[in-house]
Amino acid sequence: MSRERILEGRTLSYQNIVLTVSGRMVRLRLKRHLAPRTVRLILDALPIRGNAHVSGNMTYVNTDIKSGLERGRTEFHAGDVAFLPGQRCICFVTGPYSTKKPMALIGAMEGDAGILRTVGPGDAVDIYEETT
């Protein structure tokens, strides 16, 4: 699909993207108003490929995205999608999660975030724009 066609599908307030991990698919909604610069950088970097890392109720993937902290917070809930700027990670929260390092809330998972609880360290991760 051409870059112009993908851009036509974006809205001013959010962008639907897809996360796949070892055959499991989760739709994500990145919300521009939560962290405008970070969301733009993530969308520009798509597709993103890497390996899963797990820390308690959070699964994350390392990226090359360089962005500062926007509206940082330390408390997250199941279904939240966040960006940890110091480690350049996109994080997917599967249950209540507290951190000492503030992260930027960037969106939410649609559906059951619990399916990511079975993801193991090293599982293949793909994040890409939804094309439907």
Rosetta constraint file for C-alpha pairs under 8 A:
AtomPair CA 1 CA 5 HARMONIC 6.58 0.50
AtomPair CA 1 CA 6 HARMONIC 7.02 0.50
AtomPair CA 1 CA 131 HARMONIC 7.88 0.50
AtomPair CA 2 CA 6 HARMONIC 6.49 0.50
AtomPair CA 3 CA 7 HARMONIC 6.20 0.50
AtomPair CA 4 CA 8 HARMONIC 6.28 0.50
AtomPair CA 5 CA 9 HARMONIC 6.75 0.50
AtomPair CA 6 CA 10 HARMONIC 6.95 0.50
AtomPair CA 6 CA 129 HARMONIC 7.70 0.50
AtomPair CA 6 CA 131 HARMONIC 7.24 0.50
AtomPair CA 10 CA 14 HARMONIC 7.12 0.50
AtomPair CA 10 CA 15 HARMONIC 5.60 0.50
AtomPair CA 10 CA 16 HARMONIC 7.91 0.50
AtomPair CA 11 CA 15 HARMONIC 6.39 0.50
AtomPair CA 12 CA 32 HARMONIC 7.42 0.50
AtomPair CA 13 CA 31 HARMONIC 5.94 0.50
AtomPair CA 13 CA 32 HARMONIC 5.44 0.50
AtomPair CA 13 CA 33 HARMONIC 6.56 0.50
AtomPair CA 14 CA 29 HARMONIC 6.36 0.50
AtomPair CA 14 CA 30 HARMONIC 5.41 0.50
AtomPair CA 14 CA 31 HARMONIC 4.32 0.50
AtomPair CA 14 CA 32 HARMONIC 5.58 0.50
AtomPair CA 15 CA 29 HARMONIC 5.59 0.50
AtomPair CA 15 CA 30 HARMONIC 5.18 0.50
AtomPair CA 15 CA 31 HARMONIC 6.61 0.50
AtomPair CA 15 CA 32 HARMONIC 7.86 0.50
AtomPair CA 16 CA 27 HARMONIC 6.98 0.50
AtomPair CA 16 CA 28 HARMONIC 5.71 0.50
AtomPair CA 16 CA 29 HARMONIC 4.57 0.50
AtomPair CA 16 CA 30 HARMONIC 6.36 0.50
AtomPair CA 16 CA 129 HARMONIC 6.65 0.50
AtomPair CA 16 CA 130 HARMONIC 6.00 0.50
AtomPair CA 17 CA 27 HARMONIC 6.02 0.50
AtomPair CA 17 CA 28 HARMONIC 5.17 0.50
AtomPair CA 17 CA 29 HARMONIC 6.25 0.50
AtomPair CA 17 CA 30 HARMONIC 7.39 0.50
AtomPair CA 17 CA 127 HARMONIC 7.03 0.50
AtomPair CA 17 CA 128 HARMONIC 5.67 0.50
AtomPair CA 17 CA 129 HARMONIC 4.33 0.50
AtomPair CA 17 CA 130 HARMONIC 4.86 0.50
AtomPair CA 18 CA 25 HARMONIC 6.94 0.50
AtomPair CA 18 CA 26 HARMONIC 5.92 0.50
AtomPair CA 18 CA 27 HARMONIC 4.60 0.50
AtomPair CA 18 CA 28 HARMONIC 5.71 0.50
AtomPair CA 18 CA 126 HARMONIC 7.95 0.50
AtomPair CA 18 CA 127 HARMONIC 5.58 0.50
AtomPair CA 18 CA 128 HARMONIC 5.41 0.50
AtomPair CA 18 CA 129 HARMONIC 6.05 0.50
AtomPair CA 18 CA 130 HARMONIC 5.81 0.50
AtomPair CA 19 CA 25 HARMONIC 5.70 0.50
AtomPair CA 19 CA 26 HARMONIC 5.18 0.50
AtomPair CA 19 CA 27 HARMONIC 6.20 0.50
AtomPair CA 19 CA 28 HARMONIC 6.98 0.50
AtomPair CA 19 CA 125 HARMONIC 7.12 0.50
AtomPair CA 19 CA 126 HARMONIC 5.75 0.50
AtomPair CA 19 CA 127 HARMONIC 4.57 0.50
AtomPair CA 19 CA 128 HARMONIC 6.80 0.50
AtomPair CA 20 CA 24 HARMONIC 5.38 0.50
AtomPair CA 20 CA 25 HARMONIC 4.40 0.50
AtomPair CA 20 CA 26 HARMONIC 6.36 0.50
AtomPair CA 20 CA 125 HARMONIC 5.78 0.50
AtomPair CA 20 CA 126 HARMONIC 5.22 0.50
AtomPair CA 20 CA 127 HARMONIC 6.52 0.50
AtomPair CA 21 CA 25 HARMONIC 6.59 0.50
AtomPair CA 21 CA 52 HARMONIC 7.79 0.50
AtomPair CA 21 CA 119 HARMONIC 7.22 0.50
AtomPair CA 21 CA 123 HARMONIC 6.49 0.50
AtomPair CA 21 CA 124 HARMONIC 5.64 0.50
AtomPair CA 21 CA 125 HARMONIC 4.67 0.50
AtomPair CA 21 CA 126 HARMONIC 6.60 0.50
AtomPair CA 22 CA 119 HARMONIC 7.71 0.50
AtomPair CA 22 CA 123 HARMONIC 6.03 0.50
AtomPair CA 22 CA 124 HARMONIC 5.80 0.50
AtomPair CA 22 CA 125 HARMONIC 7.09 0.50
AtomPair CA 24 CA 115 HARMONIC 7.45 0.50
AtomPair CA 24 CA 116 HARMONIC 7.85 0.50
AtomPair CA 26 CA 109 HARMONIC 6.76 0.50
AtomPair CA 26 CA 110 HARMONIC 6.87 0.50
AtomPair CA 26 CA 111 HARMONIC 7.34 0.50
AtomPair CA 26 CA 113 HARMONIC 7.77 0.50
AtomPair CA 27 CA 109 HARMONIC 5.97 0.50
AtomPair CA 27 CA 110 HARMONIC 5.43 0.50
AtomPair CA 27 CA 111 HARMONIC 7.53 0.50
AtomPair CA 28 CA 81 HARMONIC 7.94 0.50
AtomPair CA 28 CA 107 HARMONIC 7.14 0.50
AtomPair CA 28 CA 108 HARMONIC 5.77 0.50
AtomPair CA 28 CA 109 HARMONIC 4.46 0.50
AtomPair CA 28 CA 110 HARMONIC 5.77 0.50
AtomPair CA 29 CA 107 HARMONIC 5.48 0.50
AtomPair CA 29 CA 108 HARMONIC 5.42 0.50
AtomPair CA 29 CA 109 HARMONIC 6.34 0.50
AtomPair CA 29 CA 110 HARMONIC 7.13 0.50
AtomPair CA 30 CA 39 HARMONIC 6.73 0.50
AtomPair CA 30 CA 81 HARMONIC 7.93 0.50
AtomPair CA 30 CA 106 HARMONIC 5.66 0.50
AtomPair CA 30 CA 107 HARMONIC 4.25 0.50
AtomPair CA 30 CA 108 HARMONIC 6.64 0.50
AtomPair CA 31 CA 35 HARMONIC 7.50 0.50
AtomPair CA 31 CA 36 HARMONIC 7.95 0.50
AtomPair CA 31 CA 39 HARMONIC 7.28 0.50
AtomPair CA 31 CA 106 HARMONIC 5.83 0.50
AtomPair CA 31 CA 107 HARMONIC 5.08 0.50
AtomPair CA 32 CA 36 HARMONIC 4.67 0.50
AtomPair CA 32 CA 39 HARMONIC 5.88 0.50
AtomPair CA 32 CA 40 HARMONIC 7.57 0.50
AtomPair CA 32 CA 106 HARMONIC 7.28 0.50
AtomPair CA 34 CA 70 HARMONIC 7.95 0.50
AtomPair CA 34 CA 71 HARMONIC 7.51 0.50
AtomPair CA 34 CA 104 HARMONIC 7.75 0.50
AtomPair CA 34 CA 105 HARMONIC 6.34 0.50
AtomPair CA 34 CA 106 HARMONIC 5.58 0.50
AtomPair CA 34 CA 107 HARMONIC 7.43 0.50
AtomPair CA 35 CA 39 HARMONIC 6.04 0.50
AtomPair CA 35 CA 70 HARMONIC 5.55 0.50
AtomPair CA 35 CA 71 HARMONIC 7.01 0.50
AtomPair CA 35 CA 104 HARMONIC 6.70 0.50
AtomPair CA 35 CA 105 HARMONIC 7.05 0.50
AtomPair CA 35 CA 106 HARMONIC 5.83 0.50
AtomPair CA 36 CA 40 HARMONIC 6.17 0.50
AtomPair CA 37 CA 41 HARMONIC 6.27 0.50
AtomPair CA 37 CA 67 HARMONIC 7.44 0.50
AtomPair CA 38 CA 42 HARMONIC 6.19 0.50
AtomPair CA 38 CA 67 HARMONIC 5.89 0.50
AtomPair CA 38 CA 68 HARMONIC 7.77 0.50
AtomPair CA 38 CA 70 HARMONIC 7.63 0.50
AtomPair CA 38 CA 83 HARMONIC 7.84 0.50
AtomPair CA 38 CA 106 HARMONIC 7.71 0.50
AtomPair CA 39 CA 43 HARMONIC 6.17 0.50
AtomPair CA 39 CA 106 HARMONIC 6.58 0.50
AtomPair CA 40 CA 44 HARMONIC 6.14 0.50
AtomPair CA 41 CA 45 HARMONIC 6.20 0.50
AtomPair CA 41 CA 65 HARMONIC 6.76 0.50
AtomPair CA 41 CA 67 HARMONIC 7.65 0.50
AtomPair CA 42 CA 46 HARMONIC 6.48 0.50
AtomPair CA 42 CA 65 HARMONIC 6.89 0.50
AtomPair CA 43 CA 129 HARMONIC 7.94 0.50
AtomPair CA 45 CA 65 HARMONIC 7.44 0.50
AtomPair CA 46 CA 127 HARMONIC 6.83 0.50
AtomPair CA 46 CA 128 HARMONIC 5.55 0.50
AtomPair CA 46 CA 129 HARMONIC 7.02 0.50
AtomPair CA 47 CA 126 HARMONIC 7.07 0.50
AtomPair CA 47 CA 127 HARMONIC 5.59 0.50
AtomPair CA 47 CA 128 HARMONIC 4.53 0.50
AtomPair CA 47 CA 129 HARMONIC 7.20 0.50
AtomPair CA 48 CA 63 HARMONIC 7.33 0.50
AtomPair CA 48 CA 125 HARMONIC 7.95 0.50
AtomPair CA 48 CA 126 HARMONIC 5.76 0.50
AtomPair CA 48 CA 127 HARMONIC 5.06 0.50
AtomPair CA 48 CA 128 HARMONIC 6.59 0.50
AtomPair CA 49 CA 124 HARMONIC 7.53 0.50
AtomPair CA 49 CA 125 HARMONIC 5.60 0.50
AtomPair CA 49 CA 126 HARMONIC 4.66 0.50
AtomPair CA 49 CA 127 HARMONIC 6.50 0.50
AtomPair CA 50 CA 61 HARMONIC 6.21 0.50
AtomPair CA 50 CA 62 HARMONIC 6.77 0.50
AtomPair CA 50 CA 63 HARMONIC 7.63 0.50
AtomPair CA 50 CA 124 HARMONIC 6.07 0.50
AtomPair CA 50 CA 125 HARMONIC 5.19 0.50
AtomPair CA 50 CA 126 HARMONIC 6.74 0.50
AtomPair CA 51 CA 61 HARMONIC 6.01 0.50
AtomPair CA 51 CA 62 HARMONIC 7.58 0.50
AtomPair CA 51 CA 121 HARMONIC 7.31 0.50
AtomPair CA 51 CA 122 HARMONIC 4.85 0.50
AtomPair CA 51 CA 123 HARMONIC 5.41 0.50
AtomPair CA 51 CA 124 HARMONIC 4.78 0.50
AtomPair CA 51 CA 125 HARMONIC 5.35 0.50
AtomPair CA 52 CA 59 HARMONIC 6.48 0.50
AtomPair CA 52 CA 60 HARMONIC 5.75 0.50
AtomPair CA 52 CA 61 HARMONIC 5.23 0.50
AtomPair CA 52 CA 119 HARMONIC 7.45 0.50
AtomPair CA 52 CA 120 HARMONIC 6.87 0.50
AtomPair CA 52 CA 121 HARMONIC 5.27 0.50
AtomPair CA 52 CA 122 HARMONIC 5.05 0.50
AtomPair CA 52 CA 123 HARMONIC 5.18 0.50
AtomPair CA 52 CA 124 HARMONIC 6.33 0.50
AtomPair CA 52 CA 125 HARMONIC 6.09 0.50
AtomPair CA 53 CA 59 HARMONIC 5.65 0.50
AtomPair CA 53 CA 60 HARMONIC 5.25 0.50
AtomPair CA 53 CA 61 HARMONIC 6.19 0.50
AtomPair CA 53 CA 120 HARMONIC 7.22 0.50
AtomPair CA 53 CA 121 HARMONIC 4.73 0.50
AtomPair CA 53 CA 122 HARMONIC 6.42 0.50
AtomPair CA 54 CA 58 HARMONIC 5.87 0.50
AtomPair CA 54 CA 59 HARMONIC 4.51 0.50
AtomPair CA 54 CA 60 HARMONIC 6.36 0.50
AtomPair CA 54 CA 119 HARMONIC 7.79 0.50
AtomPair CA 54 CA 120 HARMONIC 6.90 0.50
AtomPair CA 54 CA 121 HARMONIC 5.91 0.50
AtomPair CA 55 CA 59 HARMONIC 6.35 0.50
AtomPair CA 56 CA 97 HARMONIC 7.83 0.50
AtomPair CA 57 CA 93 HARMONIC 5.84 0.50
AtomPair CA 57 CA 94 HARMONIC 5.04 0.50
AtomPair CA 57 CA 95 HARMONIC 5.04 0.50
AtomPair CA 57 CA 96 HARMONIC 6.68 0.50
AtomPair CA 57 CA 97 HARMONIC 6.06 0.50
AtomPair CA 57 CA 117 HARMONIC 7.53 0.50
AtomPair CA 58 CA 91 HARMONIC 6.47 0.50
AtomPair CA 58 CA 92 HARMONIC 5.55 0.50
AtomPair CA 58 CA 93 HARMONIC 4.46 0.50
AtomPair CA 58 CA 94 HARMONIC 5.75 0.50
AtomPair CA 58 CA 95 HARMONIC 7.43 0.50
AtomPair CA 58 CA 97 HARMONIC 7.24 0.50
AtomPair CA 59 CA 91 HARMONIC 5.85 0.50
AtomPair CA 59 CA 92 HARMONIC 5.18 0.50
AtomPair CA 59 CA 93 HARMONIC 6.50 0.50
AtomPair CA 59 CA 94 HARMONIC 7.55 0.50
AtomPair CA 59 CA 116 HARMONIC 7.29 0.50
AtomPair CA 59 CA 119 HARMONIC 7.67 0.50
AtomPair CA 60 CA 89 HARMONIC 6.21 0.50
AtomPair CA 60 CA 90 HARMONIC 5.56 0.50
AtomPair CA 60 CA 91 HARMONIC 4.23 0.50
AtomPair CA 60 CA 92 HARMONIC 5.92 0.50
AtomPair CA 61 CA 89 HARMONIC 5.43 0.50
AtomPair CA 61 CA 90 HARMONIC 5.55 0.50
AtomPair CA 61 CA 91 HARMONIC 6.67 0.50
AtomPair CA 61 CA 125 HARMONIC 7.32 0.50
AtomPair CA 62 CA 87 HARMONIC 7.22 0.50
AtomPair CA 62 CA 88 HARMONIC 5.89 0.50
AtomPair CA 62 CA 89 HARMONIC 4.43 0.50
AtomPair CA 62 CA 90 HARMONIC 6.63 0.50
AtomPair CA 63 CA 88 HARMONIC 5.49 0.50
AtomPair CA 63 CA 89 HARMONIC 5.69 0.50
AtomPair CA 63 CA 90 HARMONIC 7.27 0.50
AtomPair CA 64 CA 88 HARMONIC 6.39 0.50
AtomPair CA 65 CA 88 HARMONIC 5.82 0.50
AtomPair CA 66 CA 85 HARMONIC 6.97 0.50
AtomPair CA 66 CA 88 HARMONIC 6.48 0.50
AtomPair CA 67 CA 85 HARMONIC 5.86 0.50
AtomPair CA 67 CA 88 HARMONIC 7.71 0.50
AtomPair CA 68 CA 85 HARMONIC 5.76 0.50
AtomPair CA 68 CA 86 HARMONIC 7.98 0.50
AtomPair CA 69 CA 84 HARMONIC 7.75 0.50
AtomPair CA 69 CA 85 HARMONIC 6.01 0.50
AtomPair CA 69 CA 102 HARMONIC 7.74 0.50
AtomPair CA 69 CA 103 HARMONIC 6.77 0.50
AtomPair CA 69 CA 104 HARMONIC 6.12 0.50
AtomPair CA 70 CA 103 HARMONIC 7.93 0.50
AtomPair CA 70 CA 104 HARMONIC 5.53 0.50
AtomPair CA 71 CA 103 HARMONIC 7.99 0.50
AtomPair CA 71 CA 104 HARMONIC 5.85 0.50
AtomPair CA 71 CA 105 HARMONIC 7.68 0.50
AtomPair CA 72 CA 102 HARMONIC 5.00 0.50
AtomPair CA 72 CA 103 HARMONIC 4.98 0.50
AtomPair CA 72 CA 104 HARMONIC 4.77 0.50
AtomPair CA 72 CA 105 HARMONIC 7.33 0.50
AtomPair CA 73 CA 102 HARMONIC 4.92 0.50
AtomPair CA 73 CA 103 HARMONIC 5.56 0.50
AtomPair CA 73 CA 104 HARMONIC 6.44 0.50
AtomPair CA 73 CA 105 HARMONIC 7.48 0.50
AtomPair CA 74 CA 98 HARMONIC 5.59 0.50
AtomPair CA 74 CA 99 HARMONIC 5.10 0.50
AtomPair CA 74 CA 100 HARMONIC 6.32 0.50
AtomPair CA 74 CA 101 HARMONIC 6.69 0.50
AtomPair CA 74 CA 102 HARMONIC 4.93 0.50
AtomPair CA 74 CA 103 HARMONIC 6.45 0.50
AtomPair CA 75 CA 96 HARMONIC 7.71 0.50
AtomPair CA 75 CA 97 HARMONIC 5.98 0.50
AtomPair CA 75 CA 98 HARMONIC 4.71 0.50
AtomPair CA 75 CA 99 HARMONIC 6.72 0.50
AtomPair CA 76 CA 80 HARMONIC 6.46 0.50
AtomPair CA 76 CA 93 HARMONIC 7.07 0.50
AtomPair CA 76 CA 96 HARMONIC 5.98 0.50
AtomPair CA 76 CA 97 HARMONIC 5.11 0.50
AtomPair CA 76 CA 98 HARMONIC 6.34 0.50
AtomPair CA 77 CA 93 HARMONIC 6.46 0.50
AtomPair CA 77 CA 94 HARMONIC 7.34 0.50
AtomPair CA 77 CA 95 HARMONIC 5.68 0.50
AtomPair CA 77 CA 96 HARMONIC 4.68 0.50
AtomPair CA 77 CA 97 HARMONIC 6.24 0.50
AtomPair CA 78 CA 93 HARMONIC 5.16 0.50
AtomPair CA 78 CA 94 HARMONIC 4.45 0.50
AtomPair CA 78 CA 95 HARMONIC 4.11 0.50
AtomPair CA 78 CA 96 HARMONIC 5.89 0.50
AtomPair CA 78 CA 97 HARMONIC 7.95 0.50
AtomPair CA 78 CA 113 HARMONIC 6.37 0.50
AtomPair CA 78 CA 114 HARMONIC 7.96 0.50
AtomPair CA 79 CA 92 HARMONIC 6.96 0.50
AtomPair CA 79 CA 93 HARMONIC 5.59 0.50
AtomPair CA 79 CA 94 HARMONIC 5.94 0.50
AtomPair CA 79 CA 95 HARMONIC 7.52 0.50
AtomPair CA 79 CA 108 HARMONIC 5.43 0.50
AtomPair CA 79 CA 109 HARMONIC 4.85 0.50
AtomPair CA 79 CA 110 HARMONIC 7.30 0.50
AtomPair CA 79 CA 112 HARMONIC 7.57 0.50
AtomPair CA 79 CA 113 HARMONIC 5.19 0.50
AtomPair CA 80 CA 92 HARMONIC 6.18 0.50
AtomPair CA 80 CA 93 HARMONIC 5.30 0.50
AtomPair CA 80 CA 94 HARMONIC 7.76 0.50
AtomPair CA 80 CA 105 HARMONIC 7.05 0.50
AtomPair CA 80 CA 106 HARMONIC 7.91 0.50
AtomPair CA 80 CA 107 HARMONIC 6.17 0.50
AtomPair CA 80 CA 108 HARMONIC 4.60 0.50
AtomPair CA 80 CA 109 HARMONIC 6.30 0.50
AtomPair CA 81 CA 90 HARMONIC 7.22 0.50
AtomPair CA 81 CA 91 HARMONIC 5.64 0.50
AtomPair CA 81 CA 92 HARMONIC 4.81 0.50
AtomPair CA 81 CA 93 HARMONIC 6.31 0.50
AtomPair CA 81 CA 105 HARMONIC 6.10 0.50
AtomPair CA 81 CA 106 HARMONIC 5.72 0.50
AtomPair CA 81 CA 107 HARMONIC 4.95 0.50
AtomPair CA 81 CA 108 HARMONIC 5.07 0.50
AtomPair CA 81 CA 109 HARMONIC 6.68 0.50
AtomPair CA 82 CA 90 HARMONIC 5.91 0.50
AtomPair CA 82 CA 91 HARMONIC 5.02 0.50
AtomPair CA 82 CA 92 HARMONIC 6.62 0.50
AtomPair CA 82 CA 93 HARMONIC 7.93 0.50
AtomPair CA 82 CA 103 HARMONIC 6.15 0.50
AtomPair CA 82 CA 104 HARMONIC 5.34 0.50
AtomPair CA 82 CA 105 HARMONIC 4.32 0.50
AtomPair CA 82 CA 106 HARMONIC 5.12 0.50
AtomPair CA 82 CA 107 HARMONIC 6.81 0.50
AtomPair CA 83 CA 88 HARMONIC 7.09 0.50
AtomPair CA 83 CA 89 HARMONIC 5.70 0.50
AtomPair CA 83 CA 90 HARMONIC 4.68 0.50
AtomPair CA 83 CA 91 HARMONIC 5.89 0.50
AtomPair CA 83 CA 103 HARMONIC 5.53 0.50
AtomPair CA 83 CA 104 HARMONIC 5.15 0.50
AtomPair CA 83 CA 105 HARMONIC 6.54 0.50
AtomPair CA 83 CA 106 HARMONIC 6.73 0.50
AtomPair CA 84 CA 88 HARMONIC 5.65 0.50
AtomPair CA 84 CA 89 HARMONIC 5.14 0.50
AtomPair CA 84 CA 90 HARMONIC 6.51 0.50
AtomPair CA 84 CA 91 HARMONIC 7.21 0.50
AtomPair CA 84 CA 101 HARMONIC 7.81 0.50
AtomPair CA 84 CA 102 HARMONIC 7.22 0.50
AtomPair CA 84 CA 103 HARMONIC 4.75 0.50
AtomPair CA 84 CA 104 HARMONIC 6.63 0.50
AtomPair CA 85 CA 89 HARMONIC 6.71 0.50
AtomPair CA 85 CA 103 HARMONIC 6.96 0.50
AtomPair CA 85 CA 104 HARMONIC 7.96 0.50
AtomPair CA 92 CA 109 HARMONIC 7.88 0.50
AtomPair CA 93 CA 97 HARMONIC 6.98 0.50
AtomPair CA 93 CA 113 HARMONIC 7.44 0.50
AtomPair CA 94 CA 113 HARMONIC 5.33 0.50
AtomPair CA 94 CA 114 HARMONIC 5.65 0.50
AtomPair CA 94 CA 116 HARMONIC 6.72 0.50
AtomPair CA 94 CA 117 HARMONIC 6.53 0.50
AtomPair CA 95 CA 114 HARMONIC 7.85 0.50
AtomPair CA 109 CA 113 HARMONIC 6.42 0.50
AtomPair CA 113 CA 117 HARMONIC 7.81 0.50
AtomPair CA 115 CA 119 HARMONIC 7.91 0.50
AtomPair CA 119 CA 123 HARMONIC 6.73 0.50
